[in-house]
Amino acid sequence: MFIAGNITPIDVISHIPVLCESVGIPYVYVPSKEELGIAGATKRPTSCILVQLKGKDSEELKESFDEVVAAIKKVAVPTE
């Protein structure tokens, strides 16, 4: 999960990290909702994006996906 760090009011996204932690989804904050929107192929600012491997292309992307998950876990603050 990628979460934009400049969302206001913060109440819009404050529940998302708790949900991610409860189901074991790694998450990371990115600086800008505008940049997150561009990364998600939209012109609109975006508060969060969940990336999931699914379908026939998932095997081809699994290695890259696992690398990103490992990088997120390195910068994530432990919750325990």
mmCIF file as gemmi writes it, N, C-alpha and C atoms, coordinates in Angstrom:
data_model
loop_
_atom_site.group_PDB
_atom_site.id
_atom_site.type_symbol
_atom_site.label_atom_id
_atom_site.label_alt_id
_atom_site.label_comp_id
_atom_site.label_asym_id
_atom_site.label_entity_id
_atom_site.label_seq_id
_atom_site.pdbx_PDB_ins_code
_atom_site.Cartn_x
_atom_site.Cartn_y
_atom_site.Cartn_z
_atom_site.occupancy
_atom_site.B_iso_or_equiv
_atom_site.pdbx_formal_charge
_atom_site.auth_seq_id
_atom_site.auth_asym_id
_atom_site.pdbx_PDB_model_num
ATOM 1 N N . MET Axp A 1 ? 0.85 -1.159 0 1 0 ? 1 A 1
ATOM 2 C CA . MET Axp A 1 ? 0 0 0 1 0 ? 1 A 1
ATOM 3 C C . MET Axp A 1 ? 0.898 1.225 0 1 0 ? 1 A 1
ATOM 4 N N . PHE Axp A 2 ? 0.622 2.133 -0.89 1 0 ? 2 A 1
ATOM 5 C CA . PHE Axp A 2 ? 1.293 3.425 -0.929 1 0 ? 2 A 1
ATOM 6 C C . PHE Axp A 2 ? 0.288 4.464 -0.469 1 0 ? 2 A 1
ATOM 7 N N . ILE Axp A 3 ? 0.675 5.288 0.511 1 0 ? 3 A 1
ATOM 8 C CA . ILE Axp A 3 ? -0.219 6.28 1.086 1 0 ? 3 A 1
ATOM 9 C C . ILE Axp A 3 ? 0.42 7.66 0.92 1 0 ? 3 A 1
ATOM 10 N N . ALA Axp A 4 ? -0.326 8.594 0.383 1 0 ? 4 A 1
ATOM 11 C CA . ALA Axp A 4 ? 0.181 9.955 0.218 1 0 ? 4 A 1
ATOM 12 C C . ALA Axp A 4 ? 0.284 10.633 1.578 1 0 ? 4 A 1
ATOM 13 N N . GLY Axp A 5 ? 1.389 11.321 1.792 1 0 ? 5 A 1
ATOM 14 C CA . GLY Axp A 5 ? 1.624 11.954 3.079 1 0 ? 5 A 1
ATOM 15 C C . GLY Axp A 5 ? 1.058 13.353 3.213 1 0 ? 5 A 1
ATOM 16 N N . ASN Axp A 6 ? 0.576 13.924 2.102 1 0 ? 6 A 1
ATOM 17 C CA . ASN Axp A 6 ? 0.079 15.298 2.175 1 0 ? 6 A 1
ATOM 18 C C . ASN Axp A 6 ? -1.44 15.388 2.019 1 0 ? 6 A 1
ATOM 19 N N . ILE Axp A 7 ? -2.137 14.412 2.531 1 0 ? 7 A 1
ATOM 20 C CA . ILE Axp A 7 ? -3.604 14.413 2.478 1 0 ? 7 A 1
ATOM 21 C C . ILE Axp A 7 ? -4.142 15.242 3.64 1 0 ? 7 A 1
ATOM 22 N N . THR Axp A 8 ? -5.082 16.109 3.339 1 0 ? 8 A 1
ATOM 23 C CA . THR Axp A 8 ? -5.749 16.874 4.395 1 0 ? 8 A 1
ATOM 24 C C . THR Axp A 8 ? -7.25 16.808 4.182 1 0 ? 8 A 1
ATOM 25 N N . PRO Axp A 9 ? -8.017 16.655 5.191 1 0 ? 9 A 1
ATOM 26 C CA . PRO Axp A 9 ? -7.602 16.376 6.56 1 0 ? 9 A 1
ATOM 27 C C . PRO Axp A 9 ? -7.055 14.961 6.691 1 0 ? 9 A 1
ATOM 28 N N . ILE Axp A 10 ? -6.181 14.756 7.642 1 0 ? 10 A 1
ATOM 29 C CA . ILE Axp A 10 ? -5.533 13.463 7.837 1 0 ? 10 A 1
ATOM 30 C C . ILE Axp A 10 ? -6.537 12.365 8.177 1 0 ? 10 A 1
ATOM 31 N N . ASP Axp A 11 ? -7.701 12.754 8.68 1 0 ? 11 A 1
ATOM 32 C CA . ASP Axp A 11 ? -8.739 11.77 9.018 1 0 ? 11 A 1
ATOM 33 C C . ASP Axp A 11 ? -9.175 10.944 7.811 1 0 ? 11 A 1
ATOM 34 N N . VAL Axp A 12 ? -8.949 11.467 6.62 1 0 ? 12 A 1
ATOM 35 C CA . VAL Axp A 12 ? -9.333 10.755 5.403 1 0 ? 12 A 1
ATOM 36 C C . VAL Axp A 12 ? -8.572 9.443 5.281 1 0 ? 12 A 1
ATOM 37 N N . ILE Axp A 13 ? -7.312 9.413 5.718 1 0 ? 13 A 1
ATOM 38 C CA . ILE Axp A 13 ? -6.493 8.211 5.555 1 0 ? 13 A 1
ATOM 39 C C . ILE Axp A 13 ? -6.008 7.621 6.878 1 0 ? 13 A 1
ATOM 40 N N . SER Axp A 14 ? -6.348 8.204 7.99 1 0 ? 14 A 1
ATOM 41 C CA . SER Axp A 14 ? -5.782 7.769 9.276 1 0 ? 14 A 1
ATOM 42 C C . SER Axp A 14 ? -6.116 6.327 9.634 1 0 ? 14 A 1
ATOM 43 N N . HIS Axp A 15 ? -7.182 5.783 9.109 1 0 ? 15 A 1
ATOM 44 C CA . HIS Axp A 15 ? -7.571 4.4 9.411 1 0 ? 15 A 1
ATOM 45 C C . HIS Axp A 15 ? -6.831 3.372 8.546 1 0 ? 15 A 1
ATOM 46 N N . ILE Axp A 16 ? -6.241 3.802 7.445 1 0 ? 16 A 1
ATOM 47 C CA . ILE Axp A 16 ? -5.64 2.86 6.496 1 0 ? 16 A 1
ATOM 48 C C . ILE Axp A 16 ? -4.454 2.097 7.078 1 0 ? 16 A 1
ATOM 49 N N . PRO Axp A 17 ? -3.492 2.749 7.746 1 0 ? 17 A 1
ATOM 50 C CA . PRO Axp A 17 ? -2.388 1.968 8.325 1 0 ? 17 A 1
ATOM 51 C C . PRO Axp A 17 ? -2.867 0.9 9.312 1 0 ? 17 A 1
ATOM 52 N N . VAL Axp A 18 ? -3.871 1.204 10.094 1 0 ? 18 A 1
ATOM 53 C CA . VAL Axp A 18 ? -4.404 0.233 11.058 1 0 ? 18 A 1
ATOM 54 C C . VAL Axp A 18 ? -4.983 -0.975 10.317 1 0 ? 18 A 1
ATOM 55 N N . LEU Axp A 19 ? -5.712 -0.715 9.249 1 0 ? 19 A 1
ATOM 56 C CA . LEU Axp A 19 ? -6.27 -1.817 8.461 1 0 ? 19 A 1
ATOM 57 C C . LEU Axp A 19 ? -5.157 -2.655 7.835 1 0 ? 19 A 1
ATOM 58 N N . CYS Axp A 20 ? -4.142 -1.991 7.286 1 0 ? 20 A 1
ATOM 59 C CA . CYS Axp A 20 ? -3.017 -2.712 6.684 1 0 ? 20 A 1
ATOM 60 C C . CYS Axp A 20 ? -2.326 -3.604 7.71 1 0 ? 20 A 1
ATOM 61 N N . GLU Axp A 21 ? -2.069 -3.053 8.887 1 0 ? 21 A 1
ATOM 62 C CA . GLU Axp A 21 ? -1.405 -3.829 9.931 1 0 ? 21 A 1
ATOM 63 C C . GLU Axp A 21 ? -2.236 -5.019 10.372 1 0 ? 21 A 1
ATOM 64 N N . SER Axp A 22 ? -3.538 -4.852 10.417 1 0 ? 22 A 1
ATOM 65 C CA . SER Axp A 22 ? -4.395 -5.947 10.899 1 0 ? 22 A 1
ATOM 66 C C . SER Axp A 22 ? -4.439 -7.124 9.934 1 0 ? 22 A 1
ATOM 67 N N . VAL Axp A 23 ? -4.168 -6.89 8.654 1 0 ? 23 A 1
ATOM 68 C CA . VAL Axp A 23 ? -4.181 -7.996 7.68 1 0 ? 23 A 1
ATOM 69 C C . VAL Axp A 23 ? -2.803 -8.278 7.084 1 0 ? 23 A 1
ATOM 70 N N . GLY Axp A 24 ? -1.772 -7.632 7.623 1 0 ? 24 A 1
ATOM 71 C CA . GLY Axp A 24 ? -0.405 -7.937 7.203 1 0 ? 24 A 1
ATOM 72 C C . GLY Axp A 24 ? 0.014 -7.349 5.869 1 0 ? 24 A 1
ATOM 73 N N . ILE Axp A 25 ? -0.567 -6.242 5.485 1 0 ? 25 A 1
ATOM 74 C CA . ILE Axp A 25 ? -0.184 -5.583 4.233 1 0 ? 25 A 1
ATOM 75 C C . ILE Axp A 25 ? 0.876 -4.535 4.542 1 0 ? 25 A 1
ATOM 76 N N . PRO Axp A 26 ? 2.063 -4.637 3.929 1 0 ? 26 A 1
ATOM 77 C CA . PRO Axp A 26 ? 3.075 -3.604 4.16 1 0 ? 26 A 1
ATOM 78 C C . PRO Axp A 26 ? 2.644 -2.29 3.507 1 0 ? 26 A 1
ATOM 79 N N . TYR Axp A 27 ? 2.973 -1.171 4.161 1 0 ? 27 A 1
ATOM 80 C CA . TYR Axp A 27 ? 2.599 0.126 3.606 1 0 ? 27 A 1
ATOM 81 C C . TYR Axp A 27 ? 3.738 1.112 3.797 1 0 ? 27 A 1
ATOM 82 N N . VAL Axp A 28 ? 3.734 2.13 2.976 1 0 ? 28 A 1
ATOM 83 C CA . VAL Axp A 28 ? 4.744 3.173 3.05 1 0 ? 28 A 1
ATOM 84 C C . VAL Axp A 28 ? 4.095 4.489 2.634 1 0 ? 28 A 1
ATOM 85 N N . TYR Axp A 29 ? 4.555 5.571 3.26 1 0 ? 29 A 1
ATOM 86 C CA . TYR Axp A 29 ? 4.066 6.892 2.881 1 0 ? 29 A 1
ATOM 87 C C . TYR Axp A 29 ? 4.946 7.46 1.775 1 0 ? 29 A 1
ATOM 88 N N . VAL Axp A 30 ? 4.331 8.112 0.837 1 0 ? 30 A 1
ATOM 89 C CA . VAL Axp A 30 ? 5.04 8.846 -0.212 1 0 ? 30 A 1
ATOM 90 C C . VAL Axp A 30 ? 4.705 10.322 -0.024 1 0 ? 30 A 1
ATOM 91 N N . PRO Axp A 31 ? 5.574 11.234 -0.467 1 0 ? 31 A 1
ATOM 92 C CA . PRO Axp A 31 ? 5.384 12.642 -0.161 1 0 ? 31 A 1
ATOM 93 C C . PRO Axp A 31 ? 4.124 13.293 -0.733 1 0 ? 31 A 1
ATOM 94 N N . SER Axp A 32 ? 3.725 12.915 -1.939 1 0 ? 32 A 1
ATOM 95 C CA . SER Axp A 32 ? 2.75 13.738 -2.641 1 0 ? 32 A 1
ATOM 96 C C . SER Axp A 32 ? 1.585 12.947 -3.226 1 0 ? 32 A 1
ATOM 97 N N . LYS Axp A 33 ? 0.373 13.44 -2.977 1 0 ? 33 A 1
ATOM 98 C CA . LYS Axp A 33 ? -0.82 12.832 -3.578 1 0 ? 33 A 1
ATOM 99 C C . LYS Axp A 33 ? -0.843 13.059 -5.084 1 0 ? 33 A 1
ATOM 100 N N . GLU Axp A 34 ? -0.236 14.147 -5.53 1 0 ? 34 A 1
ATOM 101 C CA . GLU Axp A 34 ? -0.174 14.416 -6.975 1 0 ? 34 A 1
ATOM 102 C C . GLU Axp A 34 ? 0.743 13.416 -7.67 1 0 ? 34 A 1
ATOM 103 N N . GLU Axp A 35 ? 1.91 13.168 -7.079 1 0 ? 35 A 1
ATOM 104 C CA . GLU Axp A 35 ? 2.837 12.187 -7.656 1 0 ? 35 A 1
ATOM 105 C C . GLU Axp A 35 ? 2.272 10.774 -7.597 1 0 ? 35 A 1
ATOM 106 N N . LEU Axp A 36 ? 1.56 10.47 -6.542 1 0 ? 36 A 1
ATOM 107 C CA . LEU Axp A 36 ? 0.933 9.153 -6.422 1 0 ? 36 A 1
ATOM 108 C C . LEU Axp A 36 ? -0.126 8.968 -7.501 1 0 ? 36 A 1
ATOM 109 N N . GLY Axp A 37 ? -0.877 10.02 -7.787 1 0 ? 37 A 1
ATOM 110 C CA . GLY Axp A 37 ? -1.858 9.956 -8.869 1 0 ? 37 A 1
ATOM 111 C C . GLY Axp A 37 ? -1.203 9.713 -10.215 1 0 ? 37 A 1
ATOM 112 N N . ILE Axp A 38 ? -0.106 10.397 -10.47 1 0 ? 38 A 1
ATOM 113 C CA . ILE Axp A 38 ? 0.622 10.205 -11.734 1 0 ? 38 A 1
ATOM 114 C C . ILE Axp A 38 ? 1.142 8.776 -11.828 1 0 ? 38 A 1
ATOM 115 N N . ALA Axp A 39 ? 1.679 8.263 -10.722 1 0 ? 39 A 1
ATOM 116 C CA . ALA Axp A 39 ? 2.178 6.884 -10.709 1 0 ? 39 A 1
ATOM 117 C C . ALA Axp A 39 ? 1.058 5.883 -10.96 1 0 ? 39 A 1
ATOM 118 N N . GLY Axp A 40 ? -0.153 6.243 -10.588 1 0 ? 40 A 1
ATOM 119 C CA . GLY Axp A 40 ? -1.31 5.381 -10.803 1 0 ? 40 A 1
ATOM 120 C C . GLY Axp A 40 ? -1.998 5.625 -12.139 1 0 ? 40 A 1
ATOM 121 N N . ALA Axp A 41 ? -1.333 6.367 -13.025 1 0 ? 41 A 1
ATOM 122 C CA . ALA Axp A 41 ? -1.828 6.634 -14.384 1 0 ? 41 A 1
ATOM 123 C C . ALA Axp A 41 ? -3.133 7.423 -14.397 1 0 ? 41 A 1
ATOM 124 N N . THR Axp A 42 ? -3.227 8.406 -13.5 1 0 ? 42 A 1
ATOM 125 C CA . THR Axp A 42 ? -4.377 9.299 -13.502 1 0 ? 42 A 1
ATOM 126 C C . THR Axp A 42 ? -3.888 10.73 -13.313 1 0 ? 42 A 1
ATOM 127 N N . LYS Axp A 43 ? -4.657 11.674 -13.764 1 0 ? 43 A 1
ATOM 128 C CA . LYS Axp A 43 ? -4.297 13.076 -13.592 1 0 ? 43 A 1
ATOM 129 C C . LYS Axp A 43 ? -4.783 13.621 -12.257 1 0 ? 43 A 1
ATOM 130 N N . ARG Axp A 44 ? -5.552 12.842 -11.533 1 0 ? 44 A 1
ATOM 131 C CA . ARG Axp A 44 ? -6.13 13.281 -10.263 1 0 ? 44 A 1
ATOM 132 C C . ARG Axp A 44 ? -5.209 12.941 -9.091 1 0 ? 44 A 1
ATOM 133 N N . PRO Axp A 45 ? -5.157 13.82 -8.098 1 0 ? 45 A 1
ATOM 134 C CA . PRO Axp A 45 ? -4.42 13.464 -6.883 1 0 ? 45 A 1
ATOM 135 C C . PRO Axp A 45 ? -5.047 12.214 -6.257 1 0 ? 45 A 1
ATOM 136 N N . THR Axp A 46 ? -4.212 11.36 -5.685 1 0 ? 46 A 1
ATOM 137 C CA . THR Axp A 46 ? -4.671 10.077 -5.166 1 0 ? 46 A 1
ATOM 138 C C . THR Axp A 46 ? -4.179 9.897 -3.739 1 0 ? 46 A 1
ATOM 139 N N . SER Axp A 47 ? -5.054 9.468 -2.852 1 0 ? 47 A 1
ATOM 140 C CA . SER Axp A 47 ? -4.661 9.337 -1.449 1 0 ? 47 A 1
ATOM 141 C C . SER Axp A 47 ? -3.925 8.033 -1.161 1 0 ? 47 A 1
ATOM 142 N N . CYS Axp A 48 ? -4.298 6.932 -1.824 1 0 ? 48 A 1
ATOM 143 C CA . CYS Axp A 48 ? -3.607 5.668 -1.591 1 0 ? 48 A 1
ATOM 144 C C . CYS Axp A 48 ? -3.797 4.734 -2.783 1 0 ? 48 A 1
ATOM 145 N N . ILE Axp A 49 ? -2.845 3.834 -2.911 1 0 ? 49 A 1
ATOM 146 C CA . ILE Axp A 49 ? -2.896 2.821 -3.968 1 0 ? 49 A 1
ATOM 147 C C . ILE Axp A 49 ? -2.476 1.489 -3.359 1 0 ? 49 A 1
ATOM 148 N N . LEU Axp A 50 ? -3.294 0.472 -3.556 1 0 ? 50 A 1
ATOM 149 C CA . LEU Axp A 50 ? -2.961 -0.882 -3.133 1 0 ? 50 A 1
ATOM 150 C C . LEU Axp A 50 ? -2.502 -1.646 -4.366 1 0 ? 50 A 1
ATOM 151 N N . VAL Axp A 51 ? -1.331 -2.235 -4.28 1 0 ? 51 A 1
ATOM 152 C CA . VAL Axp A 51 ? -0.785 -3.006 -5.4 1 0 ? 51 A 1
ATOM 153 C C . VAL Axp A 51 ? -0.935 -4.483 -5.062 1 0 ? 51 A 1
ATOM 154 N N . GLN Axp A 52 ? -1.529 -5.217 -5.997 1 0 ? 52 A 1
ATOM 155 C CA . GLN Axp A 52 ? -1.78 -6.641 -5.78 1 0 ? 52 A 1
ATOM 156 C C . GLN Axp A 52 ? -1.439 -7.389 -7.059 1 0 ? 52 A 1
ATOM 157 N N . LEU Axp A 53 ? -0.792 -8.53 -6.93 1 0 ? 53 A 1
ATOM 158 C CA . LEU Axp A 53 ? -0.526 -9.387 -8.078 1 0 ? 53 A 1
ATOM 159 C C . LEU Axp A 53 ? -1.742 -10.259 -8.334 1 0 ? 53 A 1
ATOM 160 N N . LYS Axp A 54 ? -2.185 -10.264 -9.573 1 0 ? 54 A 1
ATOM 161 C CA . LYS Axp A 54 ? -3.381 -11.02 -9.897 1 0 ? 54 A 1
ATOM 162 C C . LYS Axp A 54 ? -3.39 -11.302 -11.395 1 0 ? 54 A 1
ATOM 163 N N . GLY Axp A 55 ? -3.862 -12.446 -11.785 1 0 ? 55 A 1
ATOM 164 C CA . GLY Axp A 55 ? -4.033 -12.745 -13.193 1 0 ? 55 A 1
ATOM 165 C C . GLY Axp A 55 ? -2.83 -13.399 -13.839 1 0 ? 55 A 1
ATOM 166 N N . LYS Axp A 56 ? -2.866 -13.467 -15.156 1 0 ? 56 A 1
ATOM 167 C CA . LYS Axp A 56 ? -1.855 -14.215 -15.917 1 0 ? 56 A 1
ATOM 168 C C . LYS Axp A 56 ? -0.467 -13.596 -15.866 1 0 ? 56 A 1
ATOM 169 N N . ASP Axp A 57 ? -0.365 -12.299 -15.651 1 0 ? 57 A 1
ATOM 170 C CA . ASP Axp A 57 ? 0.94 -11.642 -15.608 1 0 ? 57 A 1
ATOM 171 C C . ASP Axp A 57 ? 1.593 -11.702 -14.239 1 0 ? 57 A 1
ATOM 172 N N . SER Axp A 58 ? 0.915 -12.251 -13.255 1 0 ? 58 A 1
ATOM 173 C CA . SER Axp A 58 ? 1.427 -12.212 -11.89 1 0 ? 58 A 1
ATOM 174 C C . SER Axp A 58 ? 2.745 -12.973 -11.728 1 0 ? 58 A 1
ATOM 175 N N . GLU Axp A 59 ? 2.922 -14.069 -12.421 1 0 ? 59 A 1
ATOM 176 C CA . GLU Axp A 59 ? 4.167 -14.831 -12.302 1 0 ? 59 A 1
ATOM 177 C C . GLU Axp A 59 ? 5.354 -14.044 -12.847 1 0 ? 59 A 1
ATOM 178 N N . GLU Axp A 60 ? 5.151 -13.309 -13.933 1 0 ? 60 A 1
ATOM 179 C CA . GLU Axp A 60 ? 6.222 -12.518 -14.529 1 0 ? 60 A 1
ATOM 180 C C . GLU Axp A 60 ? 6.63 -11.363 -13.625 1 0 ? 60 A 1
ATOM 181 N N . LEU Axp A 61 ? 5.7 -10.835 -12.856 1 0 ? 61 A 1
ATOM 182 C CA . LEU Axp A 61 ? 5.95 -9.665 -12.025 1 0 ? 61 A 1
ATOM 183 C C . LEU Axp A 61 ? 6.292 -10.003 -10.588 1 0 ? 61 A 1
ATOM 184 N N . LYS Axp A 62 ? 6.196 -11.268 -10.209 1 0 ? 62 A 1
ATOM 185 C CA . LYS Axp A 62 ? 6.372 -11.662 -8.811 1 0 ? 62 A 1
ATOM 186 C C . LYS Axp A 62 ? 7.726 -11.245 -8.256 1 0 ? 62 A 1
ATOM 187 N N . GLU Axp A 63 ? 8.802 -11.422 -9.006 1 0 ? 63 A 1
ATOM 188 C CA . GLU Axp A 63 ? 10.133 -11.065 -8.507 1 0 ? 63 A 1
ATOM 189 C C . GLU Axp A 63 ? 10.237 -9.563 -8.226 1 0 ? 63 A 1
ATOM 190 N N . SER Axp A 64 ? 9.752 -8.739 -9.136 1 0 ? 64 A 1
ATOM 191 C CA . SER Axp A 64 ? 9.777 -7.287 -8.939 1 0 ? 64 A 1
ATOM 192 C C . SER Axp A 64 ? 8.884 -6.894 -7.765 1 0 ? 64 A 1
ATOM 193 N N . PHE Axp A 65 ? 7.721 -7.512 -7.679 1 0 ? 65 A 1
ATOM 194 C CA . PHE Axp A 65 ? 6.787 -7.245 -6.583 1 0 ? 65 A 1
ATOM 195 C C . PHE Axp A 65 ? 7.435 -7.561 -5.247 1 0 ? 65 A 1
ATOM 196 N N . ASP Axp A 66 ? 8.089 -8.721 -5.155 1 0 ? 66 A 1
ATOM 197 C CA . ASP Axp A 66 ? 8.739 -9.126 -3.914 1 0 ? 66 A 1
ATOM 198 C C . ASP Axp A 66 ? 9.858 -8.16 -3.524 1 0 ? 66 A 1
ATOM 199 N N . GLU Axp A 67 ? 10.577 -7.627 -4.508 1 0 ? 67 A 1
ATOM 200 C CA . GLU Axp A 67 ? 11.633 -6.646 -4.235 1 0 ? 67 A 1
ATOM 201 C C . GLU Axp A 67 ? 11.043 -5.362 -3.64 1 0 ? 67 A 1
ATOM 202 N N . VAL Axp A 68 ? 9.922 -4.917 -4.183 1 0 ? 68 A 1
ATOM 203 C CA . VAL Axp A 68 ? 9.275 -3.702 -3.672 1 0 ? 68 A 1
ATOM 204 C C . VAL Axp A 68 ? 8.76 -3.937 -2.256 1 0 ? 68 A 1
ATOM 205 N N . VAL Axp A 69 ? 8.148 -5.085 -2.011 1 0 ? 69 A 1
ATOM 206 C CA . VAL Axp A 69 ? 7.646 -5.408 -0.667 1 0 ? 69 A 1
ATOM 207 C C . VAL Axp A 69 ? 8.811 -5.433 0.326 1 0 ? 69 A 1
ATOM 208 N N . ALA Axp A 70 ? 9.937 -6.031 -0.056 1 0 ? 70 A 1
ATOM 209 C CA . ALA Axp A 70 ? 11.104 -6.077 0.828 1 0 ? 70 A 1
ATOM 210 C C . ALA Axp A 70 ? 11.629 -4.673 1.121 1 0 ? 70 A 1
ATOM 211 N N . ALA Axp A 71 ? 11.638 -3.811 0.114 1 0 ? 71 A 1
ATOM 212 C CA . ALA Axp A 71 ? 12.095 -2.429 0.314 1 0 ? 71 A 1
ATOM 213 C C . ALA Axp A 71 ? 11.159 -1.669 1.246 1 0 ? 71 A 1
ATOM 214 N N . ILE Axp A 72 ? 9.861 -1.884 1.098 1 0 ? 72 A 1
ATOM 215 C CA . ILE Axp A 72 ? 8.891 -1.226 1.983 1 0 ? 72 A 1
ATOM 216 C C . ILE Axp A 72 ? 9.092 -1.698 3.418 1 0 ? 72 A 1
ATOM 217 N N . LYS Axp A 73 ? 9.307 -2.974 3.595 1 0 ? 73 A 1
ATOM 218 C CA . LYS Axp A 73 ? 9.493 -3.511 4.954 1 0 ? 73 A 1
ATOM 219 C C . LYS Axp A 73 ? 10.767 -2.964 5.593 1 0 ? 73 A 1
ATOM 220 N N . LYS Axp A 74 ? 11.777 -2.645 4.79 1 0 ? 74 A 1
ATOM 221 C CA . LYS Axp A 74 ? 13.021 -2.084 5.334 1 0 ? 74 A 1
ATOM 222 C C . LYS Axp A 74 ? 12.797 -0.681 5.904 1 0 ? 74 A 1
ATOM 223 N N . VAL Axp A 75 ? 11.969 0.114 5.256 1 0 ? 75 A 1
ATOM 224 C CA . VAL Axp A 75 ? 11.766 1.486 5.715 1 0 ? 75 A 1
ATOM 225 C C . VAL Axp A 75 ? 10.571 1.624 6.662 1 0 ? 75 A 1
ATOM 226 N N . ALA Axp A 76 ? 9.759 0.599 6.757 1 0 ? 76 A 1
ATOM 227 C CA . ALA Axp A 76 ? 8.577 0.649 7.618 1 0 ? 76 A 1
ATOM 228 C C . ALA Axp A 76 ? 8.988 0.578 9.085 1 0 ? 76 A 1
ATOM 229 N N . VAL Axp A 77 ? 8.276 1.288 9.901 1 0 ? 77 A 1
ATOM 230 C CA . VAL Axp A 77 ? 8.508 1.251 11.35 1 0 ? 77 A 1
ATOM 231 C C . VAL Axp A 77 ? 7.845 0.003 11.91 1 0 ? 77 A 1
ATOM 232 N N . PRO Axp A 78 ? 8.587 -0.806 12.668 1 0 ? 78 A 1
ATOM 233 C CA . PRO Axp A 78 ? 7.96 -2.002 13.244 1 0 ? 78 A 1
ATOM 234 C C . PRO Axp A 78 ? 6.793 -1.627 14.151 1 0 ? 78 A 1
ATOM 235 N N . THR Axp A 79 ? 5.73 -2.395 14.083 1 0 ? 79 A 1
ATOM 236 C CA . THR Axp A 79 ? 4.537 -2.092 14.878 1 0 ? 79 A 1
ATOM 237 C C . THR Axp A 79 ? 4.478 -2.908 16.15 1 0 ? 79 A 1
ATOM 238 N N . GLU Axp A 80 ? 5.412 -3.794 16.348 1 0 ? 80 A 1
ATOM 239 C CA . GLU Axp A 80 ? 5.382 -4.644 17.544 1 0 ? 80 A 1
ATOM 240 C C . GLU Axp A 80 ? 6.368 -4.173 18.579 1 0 ? 80 A 1
